[in-house]
Amino acid sequence: MNGFDSQRRDSLKRRIVGGAAPTNSSGPNPKNNLQGRFPELDDDDLVSAVVPPVTIVLEGRSICQRISLHKHASYHSLAKALRQMFVDGGDDGFTSENDNLDLSNAIPGHLIAYEDIENDLLLASDLNWKDFVRVAKRIRILPVKSNTRKGKRSDMK
């Protein structure tokens, strides 16, 4: 058998076995394989990079928006994006008030909640950012209901 036949046999053997032989003695590890392809990402970043876009529902509107949470680094970044979508419109929004922006004041008169993978409705920003990105399935923007009951404490003297 010449050298060409042995190379062909080795090539066929690799295809049948499932690829090139593993380089380490512990066997193939898919986790190491993914980190080899994306060395700049850690495990949390790999998970968040494959998360699909999340639907944003503003109560009272029939049209929803979608946003990719993995493109945002924090709740502050998400708050800026939500304000631009629903309040500022096409403005760039580079004002000094963006420094104090968070989810509690991103959309005035509204609370920002999310539905998790178990369909529970929870207040956004209760979890750390990476956990929120993993479990959020839908973001709901709910109007804050004003307190309509009038206190009559002055009459109770």
N, C-alpha and C positions, 0 to 999 in steps of 0.2 A: 504494500500500500504506500503510495507516495504522500508527500506533505499536503497536497491539495485535498486528497480524500480525508485525511485526518482533521483538517480544518473544517471541512464540510460536515463531517460527523459530529464534531464539537459544536458547530453552529446548530445543527438539528437537535442535538441533545439539549442545548440551552433553550430552544423554542419549546420543546416538549416539556421540560422541567418547569418552565415558566420564567425564563429570563436568565440573565447572567448570574453566576454563582455568587452567593453573599460573600462579602469581603471579611466580615467578622465571624468568629466562631460561634457566637450565640444565636445565629440564624437571622432571617430577615425580620425587621421591625418596621412596621408601617409608619410609626411615629418618627423614627429617625429618618426614614425616606422622605417624609413631608418636610422635616426640618432641613434636610439636605437641599431640597428644591427652593425653600424659602428661609435661608439662614437668618435673615434680619427679623423674622417674626418669632415670637414665643408662642406657647400653647394657647394662651388666651386670645392672642391676635389672630391665630389661625382659625379659631372657632368663630370669632366675630367677623372674619372676612367672608365667610360663607353664609352669613345670615341674610335671608331675603328682605326686601324692603317692607316696611311696616305701614299699614294704612292709618291715616289720621282722619278722624271723624269729628267735625265740628257740629255739635248739636244744633239742629234747626236748619242746617244746609243739606241739600240732597246730593251734592257732589263732594267726594272725598279726595284727599291728597295722599301721596305715598312719599315716604322718606327712607333713605338708607341710613340706619343708625350707625353702622360701622364706619361711615364717612365722618362722623362727629367724634370728637375726643372727650366731650364731657357734657353735662347737663347745660352748662352755660352756652356751648355751641348749639345745642338743640334749641334752647330758648331763643337764641338769635334767629335761627332758621324759622321757627314757628312765628315769631313776631313779623319777620319779613313776609311769610306766606299769608298771614291772616290780618295783619294790622297795617304794616307799611306798604304793602303792595310791591311796586317795582322799585321803591327807593333802595339805595344802598344801605341805609341805616347806620351810617358811621356818625353817631352822635355820642355825646358824653354819657347819656343815660344808659348806653349799652354796657358800661362798666358795672353797673349795679343790677344788671338783668339776670334773672333766674326764672325758673318755671313758675314761681308764684306770681310774678308780675309780667310774664311774657305777653299774655293776652289779657288786657284789663277786663275785669268782671267775669273771668272764667277760671276754673280749676283744670289742671291737666292731670288726667288719670290714665291708666293703661290696663289693658286686659292681658293677663299672663296666659301661659299655655294650658292652664286649667280653667280658663274663662272666668277667673276672679277679677273683679274690678278693684284696683289698688291705686293709691296716690303716687304719682310719679315723684321721683327723687327720694323715696324711702330706701331703695337699694343703692349699693355702689354702682358706678356706671357700667362696668363690664358685666355684672350680673343682670342689670336692666336690659342691656343689649341682647343677652342670651334668652331672656324669658318673655320680653314684650312681644305681643302678637298684634296688638292694635292700640293706638293712642286715641283716647277720647277727650275732647275738650268740652267741658260741661259748664253751663252758666251758673254763676253763684246766685243762689236765691236770697233775696234780701229778707230780713226779719220783718214779717208783716204784722206780728203781734205787737200791740202797743202796751208798754209797761204802765201799770196804774199804781205804781208804788207810792206816788205822792198822795193818793187817795186813801192809802192804808194806814195813815197816822192815827 
